[in-house]
Amino acid sequence: MKPIFIEATTIPDAWFQCLYTLIEESRKPDGAARRYTVDTGSNPGADRIEFDMVMVHIRHPGVRPLLPQIPEHLNLPPVADDKYLAEYMPYLLSSQKAPGEHYTYGERLQVSWQFVIDYYKKHGGRTNRMCMEVGRPEDIFFYDNEDGSTPCMRLVDTRIMENKLHWIVYFRSWNLWSGFPVNLAGLQQAKEIMAMEIGAEDGEIVAISKGLNIRDYNIEVALMRLQKDAGIKLGARTE
């Protein structure tokens, strides 16, 4: 296992750097990323290229645009657009669940959301207590169900330093091509709301995952975005 650290300025910069680094590391015999066939998960039998473990530090996540912009000359569809992001925000901020939904991020975050705000306002920012947990111990048993979906995002930890609210987020598994930028853009907007309610300034994001990946159906378009030859030699599958 080979952890890797990526320093970025904005969310789009973080996305591009992760994409570039993932491909480059997968080509090295001893790199920090590998290609493998999924035994069990959301896409069993499919290939992934995945970091062993990655930490991404985003210093200015609030800089707009929040979503990556694809250069027009590449003639590729956008990763996502502002309309999609606006539709995603209620899922992230609302406690409502649709019929048949096992969870939503909003349902889990709303359990502690107001408490975190009130605690910081009452006690100040010098504390390590305000960690919003999304995952629950019993989630793991849901894999025995036919759907088998459990939260990819497991926690949103918070820290206030020099009156700036920073978030540290952990994803157990994460689709780099489309999930990473939309999730972070949504989380950034949620962080701005929390900071405003606390009376703090908006701060940084640190994102951590042992499962940040691109799936086989995204590999070709990822190489096109990086303007690399589609015939590039990628890492061999690991057994």
N, C-alpha and C positions, 0 to 999 in steps of 0.2 A: 504494500500500500504506500502510495507516494502523494502526500498532500501538496496542494499548490495554492499560492496566494496571488490575487489579481488586484491591482490598485487602479481605480477608475475615477473619472470626474463626474460623469452623468450616467443615467440609466442606459441610454443608447450606446454610450462608450463602453459600459460594462458588458452589454450584450455582444457587441462586436468583438471586444477583447476575449470574451469567453469562447465565442465561436471560433475565432482564429486559433487561440491557444489549445482548444480541444482537438482540433484537426491536427495541429502540429505535434502535440504530445502523443496522439494516437499513432503517429508514424515512427516514433522512436521505440527501439526495443525495450528500453527501460523508462519509458515516458510515464507521465502522470495520468494518462487516459488509456482506455483499452476498448476494443471492439469485442462484443460477445453476443451470443444468442440467448434470449430470455427463456429461462425454464418455466417460471410462473410469474404472473404479473398482469398488467393491463394489455400487453401484447405478447403472449407466449408464442415462441417460435420465431419472433422477429429479431432483427439485429439492432443493437444499440452501440453507439460510441459514447463512452461515459467517463467522466473524471473519477478517480479513486476517492478524492475528497477535495473540495474547493472552498476557499473563503474569498469573497469578493467585497472589497471596501469601496463604497461609493461616497465620495466626499461632498458632492453637490447634487443629490438626487432630485431636488426640486426644480432644476433648470428645465425649462420647456424647449422643445417638445419632449414629453415624457416617453413617447414611443419611438422606436427606431424608424428612420426614414430611408427607404430603399432608393438609391439613385435611379433616375428615370431611364437612363440609357441601358440599364440591365434588364428592363422590361419584365420585372418580377412582381408578383402580387404583394401588397403590403403585409407585414407580419400581423398587424391589427390596425384599426383606425379609432378615431376619437368616439365614434358612435358605439363601437363594440366596448370600448373602455367605460363609457357612460352606462351601458347596460350591465357591465360587470360590477359596478360600484354598489348597487343594492345587495348583491350577493355577498359582498365583503362587509357591508355595514349594517344590514338588516338582520333581525333575529328570526325572520319568517323563513319557513321551509315549505317547499312545494310537496304535494302528496307523493309519497314513495321515496323522498330524499332521506338518506341516512343522516346527512349532516350538511351544513353550509359553514363556510368560514365565519360569516357574520353571526350565525347562531352561537358558535363557540366563543367568538371574541366578545360578544355583547354580555356574556356572563360577568366579565371582569372590567369591561370598558369604563363604565362610570366610576367604579371603585378606584381604578388607577388614577383617574383625573382628580377625584376628590382627595385621595391620599396624598398626592403630590402637592395639591393646594394647601392642605392642612399641615403636612409634616415637612415639606421642602423636598429638594431633589437629591439629597445625599443619602441614598438608600439603594440596596440591591434587591429589594423585595418585589418590585413591580414587574413580574413576568406573567404575561398572558398566555396560558396554555391552551392550545387548540386540540392536540391529541389527548385521548383518554385511554387508560389502561385497557378497558374492555373493547376498544376499537379493533384490536388484533383478532378477536374471535369472529369478527364480521367477515373475515376471509373465507370462512366455511360456508357463507351464503353464496347464492348464485351470482349476485352482483359483485360482492367482494370489494367494494370501494371504501377506502378510509382516507382521512385527510393526508395529502402530501405535505402541506405546511403543518408543522407540529407545534411551533411556539413563536411568539413575538415577545422578545425580551426588550425592556426599555431602560434607558439611562438618561439622566439629565446632568450635563456638564456645562458649566459657564452659561447657564440658563438656556441651553439648547437641548431639545429632545431628540435623542438618537434611538433608532430601532435596530435590534439584532434579530434576524429571522432565520429559522432552520427548516429546510425541506428535506424529507427523507428521500423523495424522488422528484425530478423536476425536468419538464420538457424545455430545453434551452431555446428552441426555435421560436415557439409561440407563447408558452406558459411563462417563462422567465420575464420577458418584458411587460406582459400584461399584469402579472401578479405584482411586480415591483412598482409599476405605474399606479396601480390601485392602492397598494400599501402606502406609497408615498403620499397620495392624496388623503388617505385615512390618517397618516401621521401628522399632516398639516392641520387637520381638524382637531386632533387631540392636543397638539402644541398650542393652538389658538385658545382652546378651552382651559388649558392649564395656565396660560399666560406666559408660555415659554416661546423661544424662537425655534424655527424648524432646523433640524440637524441632519446627521448622516445616516446611512444605512450600511450595515454589515450583513451580507447574505452568506449562509453556510449550507452546504449540501454534500452528502456522500453519493448522490444519485443524479447529478446534473448531466443531462444527456441529449443527444439528438437521435431520433429514430431512423430506421432505414429509409422511410419514405421522405425524410427531410434532408438526407445527405446530399443528394444531387443539387437541390436548390441552395443549400448552405454553401457548397463549393462555388456555385454561380455567384452568390452574394460576395464571397471572398475573392471572386475573379480568379479562381484556381481551376486548372484543367480537370474536367469531370473524370478523366482517366487517372487521376493522381493515385498513387499507391497508399492505401490506408492500412492501418494496423491489422495484422492477422487476427482472426477470432481466437479468443482464449478458450481453453477447455475447462 
